[in-house]
Amino acid sequence: MAVYHLPSTGDKVYPVSASATIDAAFLPLDRRQHALLGNVYLDPHELYADASADIRVTDKLVIDGVTYFVEQIFSAQFGGLAHKRAVISKDAS
């Protein structure tokens, strides 16, 4: 999937070309987890990536031609399988 980082300075416009590409597991967010987050997201999914993946809150992700935005990230830098879990949505809130 293609990752587009929102610049921290200057124009707040996503770049034309991808900032990075990553491999990650992509699956729908279940209703219980969605309710616990306390926000209303459009078509919420979760993404599981390697701990070293360069993803940030507000990043734009293009997955199979569909645009999603990173809403939250949880970094699990412990245990035998370090990873990042990101909540993504079609709507940037």
C-alpha positions in Angstrom: 0.0 0.0 0.0 1.1 3.5 -0.7 1.7 6.0 2.2 1.5 9.7 1.7 2.8 11.8 4.6 1.2 15.2 5.3 4.0 17.8 5.4 4.6 19.3 8.9 5.6 22.7 7.5 4.5 24.8 4.5 1.5 23.9 2.5 -0.7 21.2 4.2 -1.2 19.3 1.0 -0.4 15.6 0.4 2.4 15.0 -2.1 1.6 13.7 -5.6 3.8 10.6 -5.3 3.9 8.2 -2.4 6.3 8.9 0.5 6.7 5.2 1.2 5.1 1.8 0.5 4.5 -0.8 3.3 3.2 -4.3 3.6 0.5 -4.7 6.2 -2.5 -6.8 7.2 -5.8 -4.9 6.5 -9.1 -5.9 8.1 -12.4 -4.4 9.0 -12.7 -2.9 12.5 -15.3 -4.8 14.6 -18.3 -2.9 16.0 -17.1 -3.3 19.6 -13.7 -1.8 18.9 -15.3 1.0 16.9 -17.7 1.8 19.8 -14.8 1.8 22.3 -12.9 4.4 20.2 -15.6 6.9 20.8 -15.3 8.5 17.3 -17.5 8.0 14.3 -15.4 6.9 11.4 -16.5 6.2 7.8 -15.7 2.6 6.8 -13.3 1.9 9.7 -10.5 -0.7 9.3 -7.4 -1.7 11.2 -4.0 -2.1 9.8 -1.2 -4.2 11.3 2.3 -3.3 10.2 5.8 -4.0 11.2 7.1 -2.0 14.1 9.5 -0.2 11.8 6.8 0.9 9.3 6.8 4.7 8.8 3.1 5.5 9.3 1.8 8.5 11.2 -1.5 9.9 12.3 -3.0 12.0 9.3 -1.2 9.9 6.7 -3.1 9.1 3.6 -3.1 5.5 2.5 -4.1 4.2 -0.9 -5.1 0.5 -0.7 -6.3 -1.1 -3.9 -7.3 2.3 -5.3 -9.3 3.3 -2.2 -8.1 6.3 -0.1 -8.0 5.9 3.7 -6.6 8.2 6.4 -4.8 7.1 9.6 -6.8 8.2 12.6 -5.0 6.5 15.5 -1.8 4.4 16.0 -0.8 2.0 18.7 2.8 1.0 18.8 3.4 -2.4 20.4 7.2 -2.4 20.8 7.2 -5.3 23.2 6.8 -9.1 23.2 7.9 -11.5 20.5 6.0 -9.8 17.7 6.5 -6.0 17.8 4.1 -4.2 15.5 2.0 -1.1 14.9 -1.8 -1.1 14.8 -3.4 1.7 13.0 -7.1 2.6 12.9 -7.9 3.9 9.4 -11.0 5.4 7.9 -12.2 6.8 4.5 -12.9 10.2 6.0 -10.2 12.4 7.5 -11.7 13.6 10.8 
